[in-house]
Amino acid sequence: MEYLWFAVVFGGPIVLGAILALGMMKRRRLTAQEKQASKEATRKLYRSDD
């Protein structure tokens, strides 16, 4: 039974860290054109609130 707790306490954070690292590596970056379109859309939304 102690081995189960050992696996949970030490293995859990390692697995969680590996999943987070994998997710960060796989995340797609925006292209320059996509960044510009996002900025323009944000400006348009804020201007329409006035």
BAPAMI-236192 format. One record per residue: residue in one letter; x, y negated, z of N, C-alpha, C, O in turn; residue number from 1. Coordinates in nm, 4 decimals, padded with zeros to 6 digits. Atoms other than C-alpha are relative to their C-alpha. Layout:
% residues N
- A	X	Y	Z	X	Y	Z	X	Y	Z	X	Y	Z	NUM $
...
//
This chain:
% residues 50
- M	00.0824	00.1203	00.0000	00.0000	00.0000	00.0000	00.0863	-00.1259	00.0000	00.0480	-00.2284	-00.0564	1 $
- E	-00.0888	00.1162	-00.0034	00.2919	-00.2334	00.0672	00.0537	-00.0334	-00.1386	00.0817	-00.1494	-00.1689	2 $
- Y	-00.0497	00.0242	00.1353	00.4095	-00.1889	-00.2905	-00.0986	-00.0824	-00.0816	-00.0593	-00.1618	-00.1670	3 $
- L	00.1025	00.0780	00.0699	00.0796	-00.3293	-00.4145	00.0133	-00.1481	00.0344	00.0084	-00.2335	-00.0541	4 $
- W	-00.0160	00.1392	-00.0401	00.1258	-00.6467	-00.2112	00.1290	-00.0601	-00.0565	00.1324	-00.1767	-00.0960	5 $
- F	-00.1255	00.0459	00.0592	00.4846	-00.6724	-00.3301	-00.0216	-00.0376	-00.1463	00.0269	-00.1410	-00.1922	6 $
- A	00.0268	00.0271	00.1414	00.3632	-00.6530	-00.6908	-00.0847	-00.1257	-00.0168	-00.0608	-00.2053	-00.1075	7 $
- V	00.0885	00.1172	00.0091	00.0920	-00.9135	-00.6301	00.0754	-00.1281	00.0338	00.0654	-00.2274	-00.0382	8 $
- V	-00.0674	00.1211	-00.0484	00.3095	-01.1601	-00.4391	00.1159	-00.0409	-00.0904	00.1348	-00.1600	-00.1153	9 $
- F	-00.1157	00.0336	00.0815	00.6177	-01.1403	-00.6597	-00.0262	00.0104	-00.1499	00.0273	-00.0683	-00.2279	10 $
- G	00.0277	-00.0182	00.1421	00.4834	-01.0169	-00.9915	-00.1016	-00.0990	-00.0543	-00.0921	-00.1398	-00.1700	11 $
- G	00.1046	00.0921	00.0441	00.1800	-01.2472	-01.0080	00.0542	-00.1328	-00.0510	00.0220	-00.1722	-00.1631	12 $
- P	-00.0550	00.1268	00.0475	00.3701	-01.5769	-01.0282	00.0888	00.0144	-00.1240	00.0935	-00.0750	-00.2085	13 $
- I	-00.0848	-00.0223	00.1172	00.6134	-01.4280	-01.2792	-00.0865	00.0152	-00.1246	-00.0567	-00.0426	-00.2291	14 $
- V	00.0912	-00.0186	00.1138	00.3287	-01.3163	-01.5061	-00.0668	-00.1322	-00.0349	-00.0759	-00.1675	-00.1525	15 $
- L	00.0642	00.1292	00.0236	00.1511	-01.6509	-01.4645	00.0963	-00.0973	-00.0673	00.0580	-00.1675	-00.1610	16 $
- G	-00.1002	00.0873	00.0611	00.4713	-01.8404	-01.5463	00.0289	00.0380	-00.1439	00.0462	-00.0490	-00.2292	17 $
- A	-00.0247	-00.0459	00.1371	00.5304	-01.6277	-01.8546	-00.1154	-00.0389	-00.0920	-00.0930	-00.0798	-00.2059	18 $
- I	00.1168	00.0391	00.0811	00.1760	-01.6931	-01.9791	00.0016	-00.1495	-00.0270	-00.0239	-00.1922	-00.1396	19 $
- L	-00.0067	00.1453	00.0193	00.2138	-02.0678	-01.9240	00.1109	-00.0381	-00.0978	00.0901	-00.1233	-00.1841	20 $
- A	-00.1112	00.0299	00.0903	00.5518	-02.0747	-02.1000	-00.0354	00.0378	-00.1435	-00.0051	-00.0371	-00.2364	21 $
- L	00.0409	-00.0426	00.1330	00.4124	-01.8800	-02.3953	-00.1010	-00.0981	-00.0598	-00.0917	-00.1336	-00.1773	22 $
- G	00.0990	00.0960	00.0466	00.1178	-02.1166	-02.4218	00.0623	-00.1325	-00.0403	00.0217	-00.1923	-00.1400	23 $
- M	-00.0665	00.1260	00.0332	00.3447	-02.4215	-02.4192	00.0825	00.0127	-00.1278	00.0914	-00.0823	-00.2056	24 $
- M	-00.0811	-00.0193	00.1203	00.5681	-02.2738	-02.6892	-00.0871	00.0111	-00.1248	-00.0462	-00.0306	-00.2332	25 $
- K	00.0887	-00.0214	00.1145	00.2741	-02.1860	-02.9137	-00.0836	-00.1231	-00.0339	-00.1454	-00.1274	-00.1403	26 $
- R	00.0838	00.1181	00.0215	00.1035	-02.5271	-02.8812	00.0449	-00.0741	-00.1258	00.1633	-00.1011	-00.1457	27 $
- R	-00.0298	00.0669	00.1265	00.0807	-02.6999	-03.2170	00.0156	-00.1498	00.0218	-00.0659	-00.2118	00.0902	28 $
- R	-00.0233	00.1444	-00.0079	00.2216	-03.0509	-03.2439	-00.0761	-00.0706	-00.1117	-00.0953	-00.0151	-00.2198	29 $
- L	00.0686	00.0788	00.1022	00.0339	-03.3232	-03.4304	00.1008	-00.0567	-00.0986	00.2115	-00.0950	-00.0609	30 $
- T	-00.0842	00.0637	00.1008	00.1795	-03.4486	-03.7564	-00.0128	-00.1509	00.0152	-00.1011	-00.1987	00.0864	31 $
- A	00.0048	00.1458	-00.0076	00.2484	-03.8200	-03.7993	-00.1341	-00.0521	-00.0513	-00.1906	-00.1458	00.0052	32 $
- Q	00.1286	00.0429	00.0561	-00.0644	-03.8546	-04.0127	-00.1145	00.0279	00.0985	-00.2052	-00.0541	00.1121	33 $
- E	00.1030	-00.0329	-00.0983	-00.2783	-03.6810	-03.7486	00.0063	-00.0932	00.1212	-00.0973	-00.1325	00.1749	34 $
- K	-00.0150	00.0941	-00.1114	-00.1356	-03.9036	-03.4732	-00.0594	-00.1351	-00.0361	-00.1302	-00.1959	00.0442	35 $
- Q	00.0511	00.1287	00.0446	-00.2167	-04.2148	-03.6759	-00.1528	00.0025	-00.0071	-00.2179	-00.0934	00.0344	36 $
- A	00.1457	-00.0114	00.0095	-00.5722	-04.0942	-03.7438	-00.0628	00.0003	00.1393	-00.1687	-00.0589	00.1599	37 $
- S	00.0501	-00.0034	-00.1366	-00.6205	-04.0246	-03.3734	00.0023	-00.1389	00.0634	-00.0933	-00.1788	00.1300	38 $
- K	-00.0102	00.1354	-00.0540	-00.4984	-04.3725	-03.2770	-00.1052	-00.0917	-00.0595	-00.1672	-00.1702	00.0123	39 $
- E	00.1004	00.0837	00.0673	-00.7245	-04.5386	-03.5340	-00.1404	00.0314	00.0507	-00.2201	-00.0597	00.0731	40 $
- A	00.1318	-00.0387	-00.0495	-01.0273	-04.3415	-03.4157	-00.0219	-00.0501	00.1426	-00.1322	-00.0919	00.1777	41 $
- T	00.0102	00.0503	-00.1362	-00.9552	-04.4378	-03.0552	-00.0234	-00.1498	-00.0002	-00.1085	-00.1990	00.0739	42 $
- R	00.0200	00.1452	00.0095	-00.9249	-04.8061	-03.1466	-00.1416	-00.0327	-00.0455	-00.2049	-00.1242	00.0071	43 $
- K	00.1349	00.0225	00.0520	-01.2505	-04.7866	-03.3414	-00.1041	00.0222	00.1104	-00.1988	-00.0555	00.1227	44 $
- L	00.0932	-00.0272	-00.1089	-01.4309	-04.6329	-03.0431	00.0013	-00.1110	00.1047	-00.1042	-00.1524	00.1528	45 $
- Y	-00.0083	00.1050	-00.1010	-01.3022	-04.8970	-02.8019	-00.0547	-00.1319	-00.0519	-00.1137	-00.2084	00.0243	46 $
- R	00.0543	00.1226	00.0581	-01.3926	-05.1794	-03.0406	-00.1532	00.0038	-00.0026	-00.2173	-00.1000	00.0134	47 $
- S	00.1462	-00.0088	00.0086	-01.7504	-05.0507	-03.0714	-00.0665	-00.0180	00.1359	-00.1867	-00.0437	00.1421	48 $
- D	00.0582	00.0213	-00.1342	-01.7993	-05.0771	-02.6917	-00.0206	-00.1477	00.0319	-00.1003	-00.1807	00.1196	49 $
- D	00.0100	00.1440	-00.0302	-01.7605	-05.4573	-02.6980	-00.1321	-00.0559	-00.0320	-00.1552	-00.1751	-00.0120	50 $
//
